Amino acid sequence: MTRRRGILALLVGVLALALAACSGLPTSGKVNYGLSTSDAPDSDDVSFLLPDRPQPGATPEQIVEGFIRAGSGPGARARWDRAREFLTPEFAGVWDPGAGVTVDEFEDRVYTQPEDGLVALTLSAVGTVDDNGTYERVEIPERQLPFELEQVDGEWRIRAAPDGVVLDRAEFPRVFHNYSLMYFDPSWQFLVPDARWFPTTDAPSQIADRLVNGTPSAWLAESVKSAVPEGVAMVAAVRQQGDAYDIDLSASALSADSATLDRIYTQLQASLATAGVSDVELTVQSAPIAAEPVAVRSTRIPGAPLVLTEDGFGFLTGEALEPIQGLSQIVEQLSPAAVQVGADRAAAAARLTGGEAVRLLDDGRYQVLDTREGLVDPTIDPFGTVWSVPREQPAAVRVFLAGDTAPLDVADAFAGATVVHAMSVSRDGARVAAVVTAGGRTALWVAGVVRDPDQVPIRLGAPVQLSLIDGRARGLAWLDDLSVGVLSGDAEGSTVLEQVVGGTSSTQSAAAGMVEIAGGTTLSSVRLRGEDGTLSVKRGTTWQPTASGVLLLATQQGTPE
């Protein structure tokens, strides 16, 4: 896909950059004192946070504290030039702020000076970001960072410090944002997001670099594919007019066939869109190469909730129910305890009130698949495969292929877990989320799904713990491609955890007695069902009742193509 560029476009681009620099000034957030007009950074280094420079006569502790605060100002190209002013000239040239981020609790920071020229910062970490932008929650929060200082022209400066920056929990999402590197699933039908955190001032170039020159996150690597062939590298990401970027690839890209180039373009276009990039062009030595986006399957679901009431099973719009041809009749006949409808709506996974896992078919039939004791709610993937596992046997995951009732074991499932409370496959089929108990603690885990060439699940990758769960787990649902919701609670109240896979989480209280959760078209349309039949939807920070008499709240895995 090529663009025409001329003198007029160049002038428009210059004007757009100038306006963007003006519009990027801060209008909210923390106030930073001590900056005079002469302290203002160069125009191409404007960031929405402008940390103080080192002050004359500052003590070693004050220099270290100022250096840590300067982590909030990466600058336009994420060089952290302001932070380097706190370092000796020699160390400023070798310190690597891109090595990672420690996210901590600001109020827990303690600075001590054990002896002249040495300062220690003790902090309580809540998460880390590595040099690939991968976020990980911290198990052991307390950490101590050492700093060595010396006099330079009569002022203290840091001559040795850990690489990376420190940001408090509130500051972190203002300086770093969550972006997605988009990979294909093994069938090349879906795009699967891999969450990464990059400075907002340099996000497009970092996204393109990690996608083309890097690899998927370790836990996801065997469950996704990249179209970028070995030997092809990104040389540069060049911003053009507006929010358009040229991604300049190495000359080896010219040897790739058109299908490969189209897939590379699709991955880059979708990844960069998460940073607001509106147009992407592939180039080699600045010369455009032809590439078009390929069609991928959508994982969006309808906005209307899918429910069972005394009037039937279907999509609830106002007071009307829109049935699903074939499936509605069998759901109404069986009145199961749980239902998850497949993307094509030709089949659904269900758990009957007697505990059996079954496949519901759109011709009005159903197939009993699993009769083991204590099964959790089954889940169905985009290939029509139904997944089932007993609560007390987390490693005993079985799958039942579309049109077949013979069980197949999935190896390496939830290693180390003693109980699985809930399990759900993502709408793209590349990941599985589960609430498990391991080591006496209940937590939300996610793992990659490893498939054979026929898309049969054969094993799970090593699980990643995302969050701890308080209270009894009542429900689990994928809220969108990147977020999982967990409903927990007891007689005192309910809690909804919204967890970004590869990112941060938030919790929200809800009324007691909530028993089911389902995603919507956006995070703001999450729905809960109470045991009294009340259906509630998230509106801002509260839950508003929207219907009553709901007997079952079903989850959905997509929309028919």
Secondary structure, DSSP 8 states (H G I E B T S, - for coil): ------HHHHHHHHHHHHHHHHHTS-SSS-------GGG---GGG--S-------TT--HHHHHHHHHHGGG--TTTT--HHHHTTB-HHHHTT--GGG-EEEE-GGG-EEEEEETTEEEEEEEEEEEE-TT--EEE-SS-EEEEEEEEEEETTEEEEEE--SSEEEETTTHHHHEEEEEEEEE-TTSS-EEEEEEEEEGGGHHHHHHHHHHHS---TTTGGG-B----TT--EEEEEE-STTEEEEEE-GGGGGS-HHHHHHHHHHHHHHHHTTT--EEEEEETTEE--------------SS-EEEETTEEEEEETTEEEE-TTHHHHHHHH--SEEEE-TTSSEEEEE-TTS-EEEEETTS-EEEEE--TTB---EE-TTS-EEE-BTT-TT--EEE-TT----EE-BTTTTT-SEEEEEEE-TTSSEEEEEEEETTEEEEEEEEEEE-TT--EEEE---EEEEE--SEEEEEEE-SSSEEEEEEEETTEEEEEEEETTS-EEEEEE-TTEEEEE--SSGGG-EEEETTS-EEEEETTEEEEEES-EEEE-EE-----
